[in-house]
Amino acid sequence: MHKSKNKNRIKYKGARATDAMSVVDAAKTFEVNTTTTYRWKKTIDVLAEAKDRKPNRCYADTASQKKKNVRFPVLD
């Protein structure tokens, strides 16, 4: 079975890294081309909207994760 590499998580981290450092430095850190880093930076709004629409383990905050793990709330 093929395991996912969580590329969306890497893209999101790369896009957020451009806030703290230059695009060239972020590209060197993530070992990608600067064009890729600019593309990730453009899609950060889409990633943020995806977090609100359908949270998953890559984008959901820990508070919403704890709510999902309750299987039988009557027993708690």
C-alpha distances in whole Angstrom, upper triangle without the diagonal:
4,6,10,13,15,17,20,21,21,23,25,26,27,29,31,32,34,36,37,37,38,35,35,35,32,30,31,29,26,27,27,30,32,32,28,30,32,30,28,31,32,29,30,32,29,27,29,30,26,27,30,28,25,24,21,20,20,24,25,28,28,31,29,26,28,29,26,25,29,28,31,34,36,36,36
4,7,9,12,14,16,17,18,20,22,23,24,26,28,28,30,33,34,34,34,31,32,31,28,27,27,26,23,23,23,26,28,28,24,26,29,26,24,28,29,26,27,29,26,24,27,27,24,25,28,27,23,23,19,18,18,22,24,26,27,30,28,25,28,29,26,26,29,28,32,34,37,37,36
4,6,9,11,14,14,15,17,19,20,21,23,25,25,28,30,31,31,32,29,30,29,26,25,25,23,20,21,21,24,27,27,23,24,27,25,22,26,27,24,24,26,24,21,24,25,22,22,25,24,21,20,17,15,15,19,20,23,23,26,25,22,25,26,23,23,26,26,30,32,35,34,34
4,6,8,10,11,12,14,16,17,18,20,21,22,24,27,28,28,28,26,27,26,23,22,23,21,18,19,19,22,24,24,20,21,23,21,19,22,23,20,20,23,20,18,21,22,18,19,22,21,18,17,14,13,12,15,18,20,21,24,23,20,23,25,22,22,26,26,30,31,35,34,33
4,5,9,9,9,11,13,14,15,17,19,19,21,24,24,24,25,23,23,23,19,18,19,17,14,15,16,19,21,21,17,18,21,19,16,20,21,19,19,21,20,17,20,21,18,18,22,22,19,18,15,13,11,15,17,20,21,24,23,21,24,26,23,23,27,28,32,33,36,36,35
4,5,5,7,9,10,11,13,15,16,17,19,21,22,23,24,21,23,22,18,18,19,17,14,16,16,19,20,20,16,17,19,17,14,17,19,16,16,18,16,13,16,18,15,15,18,18,16,14,11,10,8,11,14,16,18,21,20,18,21,23,20,21,25,26,30,31,34,34,33
4,5,5,6,9,10,10,12,14,15,17,19,21,21,21,18,20,19,16,15,17,15,12,13,13,15,17,16,13,13,16,14,11,14,16,13,13,16,15,12,15,17,14,15,19,19,17,16,14,13,10,12,16,18,20,23,22,20,24,25,23,24,28,29,33,34,37,37,36
4,5,5,6,9,10,10,12,14,16,18,19,20,20,18,20,20,16,16,18,16,13,15,14,17,17,17,13,13,15,13,10,12,14,10,10,13,11,8,11,13,11,11,15,15,14,13,11,11,8,9,13,15,18,21,19,18,22,23,21,23,26,28,31,32,35,36,34
4,5,5,6,9,10,11,12,15,16,17,18,19,18,19,18,15,15,17,15,12,15,15,17,18,18,14,14,16,14,11,13,15,12,11,14,13,10,12,14,12,12,15,16,15,13,11,10,6,8,11,13,15,18,18,16,20,22,20,21,25,27,30,31,34,34,32
4,5,5,6,9,10,10,13,15,16,16,17,15,16,15,12,12,14,11,8,11,11,14,15,15,12,11,14,13,9,12,14,12,12,15,14,12,14,17,15,15,19,20,18,16,15,13,10,11,15,16,18,22,21,20,23,25,24,25,29,30,34,34,38,38,36
4,5,5,6,9,10,11,13,15,15,16,13,15,15,11,11,14,12,9,12,11,13,13,13,9,8,11,9,6,8,11,9,8,12,11,9,12,14,13,14,17,18,17,16,15,15,11,12,15,17,20,23,22,21,25,26,25,26,30,32,35,35,39,39,38
4,5,5,6,9,10,12,13,15,16,14,16,16,12,13,16,14,11,15,14,16,15,15,12,10,12,11,7,8,11,9,7,10,10,7,9,12,11,11,14,16,15,14,13,13,9,9,13,14,17,20,19,19,22,24,23,24,28,30,33,33,37,37,35
4,5,5,6,9,10,11,12,14,13,15,13,10,11,13,11,9,13,13,15,15,16,13,10,13,13,9,10,13,12,10,13,14,11,12,15,15,14,17,19,18,16,16,14,11,11,14,15,17,20,20,20,23,25,24,25,29,31,34,34,38,38,36
4,5,5,7,9,10,10,11,9,11,10,7,8,10,9,7,10,10,12,11,12,9,7,9,10,7,8,11,11,9,13,14,12,14,17,17,16,20,21,21,19,18,17,14,14,17,18,21,24,24,23,26,28,27,29,32,34,38,38,42,42,39
4,5,6,8,10,10,11,9,12,12,8,10,13,12,10,13,12,13,11,12,10,7,8,9,5,5,8,8,6,10,11,10,11,14,15,15,18,19,20,18,18,18,14,14,17,18,21,23,23,23,26,28,27,29,32,35,38,38,41,42,40
4,5,6,8,9,11,10,13,12,9,12,14,12,12,15,15,16,14,15,13,10,11,12,9,8,11,11,8,11,13,11,11,15,15,14,17,20,20,18,18,17,14,13,16,16,19,21,21,22,25,26,26,28,31,34,37,36,40,40,38
4,5,5,6,8,8,11,9,6,9,11,9,10,13,13,14,13,15,13,9,11,13,10,9,13,13,11,14,16,14,15,18,19,18,21,23,23,21,21,20,16,16,19,18,21,24,24,24,27,29,29,30,34,36,39,39,43,43,40
4,5,5,6,5,9,8,6,9,11,11,11,14,13,13,11,13,12,8,9,11,9,7,11,12,11,14,16,15,15,19,20,19,22,24,25,23,23,23,19,18,21,21,24,26,27,27,30,32,32,33,36,39,42,41,45,46,43
4,6,8,9,12,11,9,13,15,14,14,17,17,17,14,16,15,12,12,14,12,9,12,14,11,13,16,15,15,18,20,19,21,24,25,23,23,23,19,18,20,20,23,25,26,26,29,31,31,33,36,38,41,40,44,45,42
4,7,9,12,10,9,13,14,12,14,17,17,18,15,18,17,13,14,17,15,12,16,17,14,17,20,18,18,21,23,21,24,26,27,25,25,24,21,20,22,21,23,26,27,27,30,32,32,34,37,39,42,41,45,45,42
4,7,8,6,6,10,11,10,12,15,15,15,13,16,15,12,13,16,14,12,16,18,16,19,21,20,20,23,24,24,26,29,29,27,27,26,22,22,24,24,26,29,30,30,33,35,35,36,39,42,45,44,48,48,45
4,5,5,6,9,10,11,12,14,14,13,10,13,13,10,11,14,13,12,15,17,16,19,21,20,21,24,25,25,27,30,30,29,29,28,24,24,27,26,29,31,32,32,35,37,37,38,42,44,47,47,51,51,48
4,5,5,6,9,10,11,12,11,10,7,9,10,7,7,11,10,9,12,14,14,17,19,18,20,23,23,24,26,28,28,27,27,26,23,22,26,26,29,31,32,32,35,37,36,38,41,43,47,46,50,50,48
4,5,5,6,9,10,10,10,8,6,10,11,8,10,13,13,12,15,17,17,21,22,21,23,26,26,27,30,31,31,30,30,29,25,25,28,29,31,34,34,34,37,39,39,40,43,46,49,49,53,53,50
4,5,5,6,9,10,10,10,9,13,13,10,12,15,14,14,17,19,18,21,23,22,23,26,27,26,29,31,31,29,29,27,24,24,27,27,29,32,33,32,35,38,37,38,42,44,47,47,51,51,48
4,5,5,6,8,9,9,8,11,10,7,10,12,11,11,14,15,15,18,20,18,19,23,23,23,26,28,27,26,25,24,20,20,24,24,26,29,29,29,32,34,34,35,38,40,44,44,47,47,45
4,5,5,6,5,6,5,9,8,6,9,11,10,11,14,16,16,19,20,19,21,24,24,24,27,29,28,27,26,25,21,22,25,26,28,31,31,31,34,36,35,36,40,42,45,45,49,49,47
4,6,5,7,8,8,12,11,10,13,15,14,15,18,19,19,23,24,22,24,27,27,27,30,32,31,29,28,26,23,24,27,28,30,33,33,32,35,38,37,38,41,43,47,47,51,50,48
4,6,8,10,11,14,12,10,14,16,14,15,18,19,18,22,23,20,22,26,25,25,28,30,29,27,25,24,20,21,24,25,26,30,30,29,32,34,34,34,38,40,44,44,47,47,45
4,6,9,10,12,10,9,13,14,12,13,17,16,16,20,20,18,20,23,22,22,26,27,26,24,23,21,18,19,22,23,25,28,28,27,30,33,32,32,36,38,41,42,45,45,43
4,7,9,12,10,10,13,14,13,15,18,18,19,22,23,21,23,26,25,25,29,30,29,27,26,24,21,22,26,27,29,32,32,31,34,36,35,35,39,41,44,45,49,48,46
4,7,8,6,7,11,11,11,13,15,16,17,20,20,19,22,24,24,24,28,28,28,27,25,24,21,22,26,27,29,32,32,31,34,36,35,36,40,41,45,45,49,49,47
4,5,5,7,9,10,11,13,15,16,17,21,21,20,23,25,25,26,29,30,29,29,28,27,23,24,28,29,32,35,34,34,37,39,37,39,42,44,48,48,52,52,50
4,5,5,6,9,10,10,13,14,16,19,20,19,22,24,24,25,28,29,29,28,28,27,24,24,28,29,32,34,34,34,37,39,38,39,43,44,48,48,52,52,50
4,5,5,6,9,10,11,13,15,17,18,18,21,23,23,24,27,28,28,28,27,27,23,24,27,29,32,35,34,34,37,39,37,39,42,44,48,48,52,52,50
4,5,5,6,9,10,11,13,16,16,15,18,20,20,21,24,25,25,24,24,24,20,20,24,26,29,32,31,30,34,35,34,36,39,40,44,44,48,49,47
4,5,5,6,9,10,11,14,15,14,17,19,19,20,23,24,24,24,23,23,19,19,23,24,27,30,29,29,32,34,33,34,38,40,43,43,47,47,45
4,5,5,6,9,10,13,14,14,16,18,19,20,23,24,25,24,24,25,21,20,24,25,28,31,30,30,34,35,34,36,39,41,45,44,48,49,47
4,5,5,6,9,11,12,12,15,16,17,19,21,21,22,22,22,23,19,19,22,24,28,30,29,29,33,33,32,34,38,39,43,43,46,47,45
4,5,5,6,10,10,10,12,14,14,16,18,19,19,19,19,19,16,15,19,21,24,26,25,25,29,30,29,31,34,36,39,39,43,44,42
4,5,5,8,10,10,12,14,15,16,18,20,20,20,20,21,17,16,19,21,24,26,26,26,30,31,30,32,35,37,40,40,44,45,42
4,6,7,8,10,11,13,14,16,18,19,20,20,21,22,19,17,20,22,26,27,26,27,31,31,30,33,36,38,41,41,44,45,43
4,5,5,6,9,10,11,13,15,15,16,17,17,19,15,14,17,19,23,25,23,24,28,28,27,30,33,34,37,37,41,42,40
4,5,5,6,9,10,11,13,14,15,15,16,17,14,12,15,16,20,22,21,22,25,26,25,28,31,32,36,35,39,40,38
4,5,5,6,9,10,11,12,14,14,16,18,15,13,15,17,21,22,20,22,25,25,25,28,30,32,35,35,38,39,37
4,5,5,6,9,10,10,12,13,14,16,14,12,14,17,21,22,20,21,25,24,23,26,29,31,34,33,37,38,37
4,5,5,6,9,10,10,10,11,13,10,8,11,14,17,19,17,18,21,22,21,23,26,28,31,31,35,36,34
4,5,5,7,9,10,10,12,14,11,8,10,12,16,17,15,17,20,20,20,23,25,27,30,30,33,34,32
4,5,5,6,9,10,12,15,13,10,12,14,18,18,16,18,21,20,20,23,25,27,30,29,33,34,33
4,5,5,6,7,9,12,10,8,10,13,16,17,15,16,19,19,18,21,23,25,28,27,31,32,31
4,6,6,5,7,10,9,5,6,9,13,13,11,12,16,16,15,18,21,22,25,25,28,30,28
4,6,6,10,13,12,9,9,11,14,14,11,13,16,16,15,19,21,22,25,24,28,29,28
4,6,10,13,13,11,10,13,16,16,13,15,18,17,15,19,21,22,25,24,28,29,28
4,6,10,11,9,9,12,15,15,11,12,16,15,13,16,18,19,22,22,26,27,26
4,7,8,6,5,8,11,12,9,9,13,12,11,14,16,18,21,21,24,26,24
4,5,6,5,9,11,12,10,9,12,13,10,13,16,17,21,21,25,25,24
4,6,6,8,9,12,10,8,11,13,11,12,15,17,21,21,25,25,23
4,6,9,11,13,12,11,14,16,14,16,19,21,24,25,28,29,27
4,7,10,12,10,10,14,15,14,16,19,21,24,24,28,29,27
4,7,8,6,7,10,11,11,13,16,18,21,21,24,25,23
4,6,6,7,9,11,11,13,16,19,21,20,24,25,22
4,6,5,6,9,10,11,13,17,19,18,22,22,19
4,5,5,7,9,11,12,16,18,16,20,20,17
4,5,5,7,9,11,14,16,15,19,20,17
4,5,5,7,9,12,15,15,18,19,16
4,5,5,7,11,13,12,16,16,13
4,6,6,9,11,10,14,14,12
4,6,8,11,11,14,15,14
4,6,9,10,13,13,12
4,6,6,10,10,8
4,6,9,9,9
4,5,6,7
4,5,5
4,6
4
